[in-house]
Amino acid sequence: MIGRPFTDQIETTDATADAGRLLLRVSLGLLILLHGISKIRGGPGFILDIVEKAGLPDPFGYLVYVGEVVAPLLVIIGLWTRAAALVIAINMIVAVLLVHTGDLLKLSPEGGWALELQGLFLTVAIAIALLGAGRYSVTGSAGRWN
């Protein structure tokens, strides 16, 4: 039809939108989970040292396992997806504040932002929290937190 806006000419089916949600969920979940597995293998010492230097109580350091193990697993399978994605986003903000604050305004030697990985993780986590899990998940699109 002549005069139709460009956006009307591109039809995105629910299936492709849900496939996109699945791709975002699995990508973010697996990549964050690898960081969590590394922290499990290395033990909590590194994290607890950072938390102590920041003047926070030790139990706060163990929350990294929630943000980098439990939440990514929930995002991958699509259970309480929005809440789990928000936990990942908060985890990334805390990681930047505790470990990477000095790099906030720096560029890498290759010219990219020094915190581009953390920024991408944060942005995708927020996108998943906004979009939800979609139908390709354990509980489908049903539920307030999915």
N, C-alpha and C positions, 0 to 999 in steps of 0.2 A: 504494500500500500504506500503510495506516495505521501510524503510528509510525516510518516511515522517516526518517532524519535528512535535514535540508534539503540537505546536500551531495550525498547520493545522488540527489536529484531533479533536479539540474542535471547534464546530461551534456555534457562537453566532448569533442568528437572530436579525434583526432590532427590532422586537417586544420585545425581552427580554432586549436589550440594552435600548430601550425607557422605558420599565417598570422599569429598574434600575434608569434611570434619574428621573422618576416620584417619586420613593421611596426616592431618595436623596432630591429632591425638597420639597416634602411634609414634610419629617422629619425635615430638616433644617428650613423650613418656619414656621412650627408649634412651634418648640422649641424656636426659636428666637421671634416669635410673643407673646408667653407667657411672655417673659421678657418685651416686649413692653406694653402689657396689664397691667402688674404690675406697670410699670412706669406711665401709664395713670391714674391708680387708685390712686397711691401715689402722683401724681402731680409732677411738674417739679422742686420743691425745691431742692431735693437731687442732681439732675444732675446740676442744676444751681450753687449750692455751689461748686461742683467739678470743673466746668468750671471756675468759678471766682477764685478759689485757683490756677488754672493753668495759670491765667492771660489772659484768652481768653474772648472775648465779650459774653454777655449773649445769643444773638441769636444763637450762636454756640451750646449751650446746647439743643436747640429745634431740632437740626438735629438728635438727638437720636431717635426721633419719626419716622423720615424718615427711619432710619436704622433698627428699631426694630418693626415697624408697617407697613409702606407702602411697603418697599422692600420685607419683608417676604410674604405679601399678593400677590405681583406681582410674586414672585418665585413660590408660591403654585399654582396659576392659570396658570402660564406659559405665562406671558405677559412681554415683555422686560426683559426676564429672565437673560440674561448675564449681562446686566447693573445693574439689581436689586441685583444679586449675588455679583457683585463688590462693590455695596454700603454696603452690609452686611459685606463683607471682610474688607472694610475700617472702618466700624463701630467697628468691633472687634479689629482692630489694635489700633484705638483711645481709646477704652475701656481699653485695656491692658496698653497703655501708660499713661492714666490718673488715672487709679484705681489700676492696678495690677502689676506695674513695680517691686515692691519689691518682688513679688512672681515668677519672671521669672526663677530663678535658684533654686527654692525650690521644695522639694518633699512633698507630703501630708503625713499625719500620716500613711496612708495605703501603702505608697511606690510609688504611682504614681506621675506624675508631678502635681504640685499645680494648673497649668493652663491648665490641659488637656481638660476641657470643652471648654474653649476659643480657644484653639489650634485646637480642632476638628471642632468647628464652622467655624473657619477661613479656614481650609483645605477643608472642604466640600463646602463652598462658592466659593472658587477658582476652585474646581473641576466642580461645576455647571457652573461657568463662562466659563470654557474651553469646557465643553460638550454641553451646550445649553439645551433647554427644552425638546427636543424630540417631537414625534408626539402626545403624551398624554398631550396636553396643549391647551390653548385657541386658539393660533395661529399656532399650529403645529410646524413643523421644519422650517417654512418659516421665512424669515426676518433675517437681520444681527444681531439683538440684541436678537434673540431667539435661 
